[in-house]
């Protein structure tokens, strides 16, 4: 059969076996979408697959495989020797009447100023609470806040983002 877009000559067909030729044994190669069954052997009596596993969650899910409550985009806007400016944008799956975004600053960074939210910092853990004018967010909507912070040398991005206590995925 020739493709519609290519009216050129066709390739010769594959040779066929004569009726008295025995058919080859089934291929050991699985067909697409088929996983071969594992059977025990002398060297590996346990038919379970061997390998490693990882606790890394798929994008957009929590470590338990559940859909994340939100997606967070952390943007380091500017940085200087002892401080930086950053913006956090959160996309929520559900509508919100109010919100609190939590995260951890890993290198001893300290929030010095925040806008579009009120900061509370206890050690490395920061909680940004909505202002009165931006506390309601529609499902699929975004909330954002920015901050200035100090750092002493290392300035890795924050981790462990949560929205109202529920785990968020980082974009």
PETARA-V286330 format. One record per residue. RES is the residue in one letter. PSI is psi in degrees with one decimal (999 if undefined). OMEGA is omega in whole degrees, -180 to 180 (* if undefined). BURIAL is # if it has 24 or more other ideal C-beta (glycine too) atoms within 12 Angstrom, else .. Layout:
# PETARA-V286330
RES,PSI,OMEGA,BURIAL + RES,PSI,OMEGA,BURIAL
This chain:
# PETARA-V286330
X,135.0,-177,. + X,142.6,175,. + X,148.9,-179,. + X,-37.2,-175,. + X,-9.2,-177,. + X,94.1,-178,. + X,12.4,-178,. + X,-178.1,-177,. + X,149.6,179,. + X,158.1,179,. + X,152.1,178,. + X,148.6,-180,. + X,158.8,-180,. + X,145.0,179,. + X,148.2,179,. + X,151.5,-180,. + X,146.0,177,. + X,158.7,-175,. + X,-28.2,-179,. + X,2.6,177,. + X,127.4,180,. + X,145.6,180,. + X,147.0,-180,. + X,156.7,179,. + X,155.1,179,. + X,144.3,-178,. + X,142.0,176,. + X,-12.2,-179,. + X,123.5,-178,. + X,150.4,176,. + X,158.0,180,. + X,136.2,178,. + X,1.3,-179,. + X,130.6,177,. + X,121.2,-179,. + X,148.2,177,. + X,145.8,178,. + X,136.4,178,. + X,148.7,-179,. + X,152.4,173,. + X,177.5,-177,. + X,-39.2,-176,. + X,-23.3,180,. + X,82.6,-178,. + X,-16.5,179,. + X,112.3,-177,. + X,3.6,180,. + X,145.4,178,. + X,144.2,179,. + X,150.1,178,. + X,-163.3,-179,. + X,163.1,176,. + X,164.1,-178,. + X,145.0,178,. + X,6.7,-179,. + X,129.1,-180,. + X,151.0,174,. + X,152.4,179,. + X,133.9,179,. + X,6.6,178,. + X,163.4,176,. + X,174.9,179,# + X,-22.2,178,. + X,5.8,178,. + X,2.8,180,. + X,152.2,175,. + X,138.8,180,. + X,148.0,180,# + X,-24.8,-177,# + X,171.1,173,# + X,134.8,-177,# + X,134.3,174,# + X,113.3,179,. + X,125.7,-178,# + X,114.6,174,. + X,103.5,-174,. + X,-44.9,-177,. + X,153.9,180,. + X,144.5,176,. + X,175.0,-171,. + X,-33.8,-178,. + X,16.4,180,. + X,178.1,180,. + X,165.0,174,# + X,137.4,-179,# + X,158.2,175,# + X,139.0,176,# + X,124.6,177,# + X,127.5,-177,# + X,128.1,173,# + X,121.7,-176,# + X,149.1,177,# + X,-29.5,-174,# + X,155.8,176,. + X,148.6,-178,. + X,137.1,172,# + X,-20.8,178,. + X,160.3,180,. + X,153.9,173,# + X,125.2,178,# + X,123.9,178,# + X,149.9,176,# + X,164.8,-180,# + X,132.7,174,# + X,115.2,-168,# + X,-15.7,-172,. + X,29.6,179,. + X,16.3,178,. + X,149.1,180,# + X,128.6,176,# + X,129.0,178,# + X,-24.2,179,. + X,143.5,179,. + X,144.1,176,# + X,151.5,-177,. + X,13.7,174,# + X,162.4,176,# + X,128.2,-178,# + X,149.3,169,# + X,122.8,-178,. + X,129.0,176,# + X,99.1,-174,. + X,-124.9,-180,. + X,-14.5,-175,. + X,128.3,-180,. + X,139.8,172,# + X,124.3,176,# + X,121.2,-178,# + X,138.0,-177,# + X,147.7,171,# + X,163.8,180,. + X,-35.9,-174,. + X,-10.8,-179,. + X,22.0,-175,# + X,-23.6,179,. + X,130.6,-179,. + X,131.9,178,# + X,158.6,174,. + X,133.4,-177,. + X,1.0,-179,. + X,173.8,-179,. + X,147.5,170,# + X,151.3,-178,# + X,150.4,173,# + X,159.0,180,# + X,164.4,179,# + X,159.6,169,# + X,145.2,179,# + X,156.7,176,# + X,154.9,174,. + X,160.3,-179,# + X,86.0,180,. + X,-98.8,-176,. + X,141.6,-179,. + X,69.3,176,# + X,155.0,179,. + X,157.8,178,# + X,165.4,180,# + X,177.9,175,. + X,40.8,-179,# + X,137.8,175,# + X,154.7,174,# + X,115.2,-177,# + X,39.5,176,# + X,-3.5,-179,. + X,140.9,-176,# + X,137.7,177,# + X,153.6,174,# + X,144.5,178,# + X,131.5,-179,# + X,999,*,.
